[in-house]
Amino acid sequence: MIKTARARHEAGLRFSVATGSGHRVVLDDTGGDAGPRPAELLMVAQAGCTGMDVASILAKRRQVFDSYEVAVSGEQRDDPHPHVYVRLDIVHEFSGADLDVAAVRRAIELSATRYCTASAMFSAGPAEIHHRYQIHRADGRADAVGEVVVTGPHANPDALGQAPSPAPAGAA
């Protein structure tokens, strides 16, 4: 499967990018400030990718939520160039009285370790990714919070989602 994008220079460091699916995005630096920075779009991709996974998995499990947001923050190294991400914190924030915590945790785990392309790309590099959740209950029950899994750094994307191989006989 091949994905495409074509960037056209407009002025300064501003580019208009057309995606293969026919959408347009404007990118810019702080000077022009006419659009997001490319590194910010990596956070957008991560939030959207895992959010779509989790929402789909929860729908299949008939889990109903009142609201759902994904907050992603990423820490980039200062030097040397390129300023790669070294840590991401992803928090899935739900509200809903009847959400099953185990179902939420499993949906996040599946996204983080099996389905999300962005998570696999970040995990294969130097980034350590923390996948967390918060469930806010409007009915007076305590909120549920927790960390589901940490992926990366330098994870093999082909091994994500697979059970670890048993140790060979005689191995300690």
MARLUMBA-826381 format. One record per residue (C-alpha): x, y, z; residue number from 1; residue in three letters. Coordinates in pm, 1 decimal, padded with zeros to 6 digits. Each point is the difference from the previous one (the first is absolute). Layout:
(site (X,Y,Z),NUM,"ALA")
...
***
This chain:
(site (00000.0,00000.0,00000.0),1,"MET")
(site (00148.8,00333.1,-00105.3),2,"ILE")
(site (-00102.2,00333.8,00151.1),3,"LYS")
(site (00093.0,00327.6,-00167.6),4,"THR")
(site (00032.5,00369.8,00075.5),5,"ALA")
(site (00115.1,00290.0,-00215.6),6,"ARG")
(site (00119.7,00327.2,00155.8),7,"ALA")
(site (-00007.8,00327.2,-00192.5),8,"ARG")
(site (00208.9,00292.9,00124.8),9,"HIS")
(site (-00209.3,00313.4,00050.6),10,"GLU")
(site (00220.4,00253.7,00179.7),11,"ALA")
(site (00267.5,00009.0,00267.7),12,"GLY")
(site (-00016.8,-00347.5,00153.8),13,"LEU")
(site (-00372.6,-00046.4,-00068.0),14,"ARG")
(site (-00104.0,-00301.6,-00207.1),15,"PHE")
(site (-00339.4,-00117.6,-00118.6),16,"SER")
(site (-00010.1,-00377.7,00011.0),17,"VAL")
(site (-00243.2,-00213.7,-00197.0),18,"ALA")
(site (-00055.5,-00353.5,00125.5),19,"THR")
(site (-00065.3,-00297.0,-00224.3),20,"GLY")
(site (-00355.7,-00013.5,00136.3),21,"SER")
(site (-00065.9,00352.4,-00129.7),22,"GLY")
(site (00030.5,00208.4,00316.4),23,"HIS")
(site (00212.1,00310.8,00051.1),24,"ARG")
(site (00208.3,00107.9,00297.5),25,"VAL")
(site (00201.2,00319.9,00036.7),26,"VAL")
(site (00332.8,-00029.2,00184.8),27,"LEU")
(site (00206.1,00291.9,00125.0),28,"ASP")
(site (00264.3,00104.4,00249.6),29,"ASP")
(site (-00033.7,00241.9,00291.0),30,"THR")
(site (00085.0,00296.1,-00224.7),31,"GLY")
(site (-00292.9,-00041.2,-00239.0),32,"GLY")
(site (-00223.9,-00186.1,00244.8),33,"ASP")
(site (-00260.3,-00083.8,-00267.0),34,"ALA")
(site (-00023.3,-00366.7,00099.9),35,"GLY")
(site (00132.9,-00269.1,00229.1),36,"PRO")
(site (00365.0,-00103.3,00007.2),37,"ARG")
(site (00088.2,-00338.4,-00154.0),38,"PRO")
(site (00105.1,-00139.3,00340.4),39,"ALA")
(site (-00341.5,00097.2,00141.4),40,"GLU")
(site (-00167.6,-00203.7,-00272.6),41,"LEU")
(site (00181.7,-00306.1,00130.3),42,"LEU")
(site (-00187.9,00051.5,00329.3),43,"MET")
(site (-00322.6,00046.5,-00198.4),44,"VAL")
(site (00063.1,-00327.3,-00184.2),45,"ALA")
(site (00062.8,-00182.5,00328.4),46,"GLN")
(site (-00316.5,00137.5,00162.1),47,"ALA")
(site (-00218.1,-00076.5,-00300.3),48,"GLY")
(site (00143.0,-00345.0,-00065.5),49,"CYS")
(site (-00039.6,-00131.5,00353.4),50,"THR")
(site (-00331.5,00180.6,00050.3),51,"GLY")
(site (-00152.7,-00164.2,-00307.6),52,"MET")
(site (00126.7,-00340.1,00113.3),53,"ASP")
(site (-00133.0,00030.6,00354.0),54,"VAL")
(site (-00338.9,00141.9,-00104.5),55,"ALA")
(site (-00043.1,-00281.7,-00252.9),56,"SER")
(site (00098.2,-00272.7,00247.2),57,"ILE")
(site (-00229.9,00138.3,00270.0),58,"LEU")
(site (-00291.4,00022.7,-00247.2),59,"ALA")
(site (00050.3,-00366.1,-00091.1),60,"LYS")
(site (-00011.6,-00083.5,00370.8),61,"ARG")
(site (-00317.6,00207.9,00041.5),62,"ARG")
(site (00166.7,00240.3,00239.3),63,"GLN")
(site (-00177.8,00336.1,00004.0),64,"VAL")
(site (00173.0,00320.5,00104.7),65,"PHE")
(site (-00134.5,00353.2,00031.0),66,"ASP")
(site (00323.5,00160.8,-00117.9),67,"SER")
(site (00346.1,-00110.4,-00105.7),68,"TYR")
(site (00315.8,00204.6,-00056.3),69,"GLU")
(site (00360.7,-00101.0,-00056.3),70,"VAL")
(site (00272.1,00230.8,00135.1),71,"ALA")
(site (00349.8,-00054.4,-00139.1),72,"VAL")
(site (00312.6,00180.3,00112.4),73,"SER")
(site (00343.1,-00071.3,-00135.5),74,"GLY")
(site (00346.6,00091.8,00118.7),75,"GLU")
(site (00259.2,00064.7,-00269.3),76,"GLN")
(site (00372.0,-00006.5,00064.0),77,"ARG")
(site (00171.6,00337.6,-00033.4),78,"ASP")
(site (00321.0,-00116.2,-00164.4),79,"ASP")
(site (00121.8,-00137.3,-00227.2),80,"PRO")
(site (-00217.5,00051.3,-00305.6),81,"HIS")
(site (-00242.9,-00145.2,-00089.8),82,"PRO")
(site (-00210.3,00079.9,00305.6),83,"HIS")
(site (-00155.2,-00345.8,00029.0),84,"VAL")
(site (-00263.7,-00083.7,00256.2),85,"TYR")
(site (00141.2,-00186.8,00299.2),86,"VAL")
(site (-00318.2,-00028.2,00209.5),87,"ARG")
(site (-00371.3,00015.2,-00065.6),88,"LEU")
(site (-00279.1,00006.4,00253.7),89,"ASP")
(site (-00339.2,-00105.0,-00132.7),90,"ILE")
(site (-00302.5,00040.4,00223.9),91,"VAL")
(site (-00337.8,-00134.7,-00111.3),92,"HIS")
(site (-00262.3,00206.9,00187.5),93,"GLU")
(site (-00353.6,-00136.7,00021.3),94,"PHE")
(site (-00319.2,00094.3,00173.2),95,"SER")
(site (-00268.3,-00260.9,00045.6),96,"GLY")
(site (-00178.2,-00164.9,00287.0),97,"ALA")
(site (-00005.9,-00353.0,-00140.8),98,"ASP")
(site (00343.7,-00035.3,-00158.8),99,"LEU")
(site (00173.1,-00322.2,00092.8),100,"ASP")
(site (00357.7,00081.2,00107.1),101,"VAL")
(site (00129.2,-00337.4,-00122.3),102,"ALA")
(site (-00149.2,00063.1,-00346.5),103,"ALA")
(site (00157.0,00347.1,-00014.6),104,"VAL")
(site (00338.5,-00134.5,00107.2),105,"ARG")
(site (-00014.9,-00281.7,-00257.7),106,"ARG")
(site (-00099.3,00237.8,-00281.6),107,"ALA")
(site (00294.8,00227.9,00082.6),108,"ILE")
(site (00235.4,-00296.9,00024.9),109,"GLU")
(site (-00109.8,-00133.2,-00340.3),110,"LEU")
(site (00046.3,00339.7,-00159.6),111,"SER")
(site (00342.2,00048.6,00159.9),112,"ALA")
(site (00136.8,-00345.1,-00075.0),113,"THR")
(site (-00177.4,-00119.2,-00312.4),114,"ARG")
(site (-00197.0,00248.1,-00209.2),115,"TYR")
(site (00122.2,00360.4,00017.4),116,"CYS")
(site (00249.1,00079.1,-00276.8),117,"THR")
(site (00116.4,00318.9,00171.7),118,"ALA")
(site (00069.9,-00182.6,00328.2),119,"SER")
(site (00197.1,-00267.5,-00184.7),120,"ALA")
(site (00207.3,00264.3,-00182.4),121,"MET")
(site (00079.3,00191.8,00318.9),122,"PHE")
(site (00068.6,-00320.5,00196.4),123,"SER")
(site (00247.5,-00119.6,-00264.7),124,"ALA")
(site (00211.6,00311.3,00057.8),125,"GLY")
(site (00146.0,00153.7,00315.2),126,"PRO")
(site (-00337.7,00094.6,00151.0),127,"ALA")
(site (-00140.9,-00153.3,00316.3),128,"GLU")
(site (-00378.7,00021.4,-00016.6),129,"ILE")
(site (-00223.3,-00002.4,00307.8),130,"HIS")
(site (-00361.7,-00100.8,-00074.4),131,"HIS")
(site (-00239.9,00111.7,00277.7),132,"ARG")
(site (-00370.9,00049.3,00060.1),133,"TYR")
(site (-00239.7,00203.7,00214.3),134,"GLN")
(site (-00367.8,-00081.4,00037.2),135,"ILE")
(site (-00213.6,00270.9,00154.7),136,"HIS")
(site (-00322.2,-00121.4,00160.3),137,"ARG")
(site (-00289.6,00243.6,00026.9),138,"ALA")
(site (-00197.5,-00230.0,00230.0),139,"ASP")
(site (00214.5,00054.7,00307.6),140,"GLY")
(site (00219.0,-00308.0,-00030.7),141,"ARG")
(site (00373.0,00052.7,00019.5),142,"ALA")
(site (00186.0,00088.2,-00316.0),143,"ASP")
(site (00215.2,-00274.5,-00147.1),144,"ALA")
(site (00357.9,00081.9,-00104.2),145,"VAL")
(site (00298.7,-00209.8,-00093.0),146,"GLY")
(site (00283.0,-00084.1,-00232.3),147,"GLU")
(site (-00066.5,-00283.6,-00242.8),148,"VAL")
(site (00334.3,-00065.7,-00167.8),149,"VAL")
(site (00332.6,00160.3,-00086.7),150,"VAL")
(site (00128.8,-00066.3,-00351.1),151,"THR")
(site (00336.1,00075.8,-00162.1),152,"GLY")
(site (00271.4,00096.3,-00024.3),153,"PRO")
(site (00140.4,-00196.0,-00295.0),154,"HIS")
(site (-00287.4,-00248.3,-00011.0),155,"ALA")
(site (-00020.2,-00227.7,-00300.2),156,"ASN")
(site (-00329.7,00095.0,-00170.7),157,"PRO")
(site (-00036.4,-00356.1,-00132.0),158,"ASP")
(site (00012.0,-00134.2,00356.6),159,"ALA")
(site (-00261.2,00240.3,00138.7),160,"LEU")
(site (-00312.5,-00179.7,00109.6),161,"GLY")
(site (00159.9,-00343.2,-00002.7),162,"GLN")
(site (00046.7,-00210.3,00308.6),163,"ALA")
(site (00362.7,-00025.1,00109.0),164,"PRO")
(site (00178.1,-00313.0,-00115.6),165,"SER")
(site (00059.8,-00257.0,00273.5),166,"PRO")
(site (00356.7,-00015.9,00127.8),167,"ALA")
(site (00205.6,-00277.6,-00156.6),168,"PRO")
(site (00056.4,-00309.1,00214.9),169,"ALA")
(site (00282.9,00053.6,00244.9),170,"GLY")
(site (-00015.3,00380.8,-00024.2),171,"ALA")
(site (00000.8,00195.3,00321.0),172,"ALA")
***
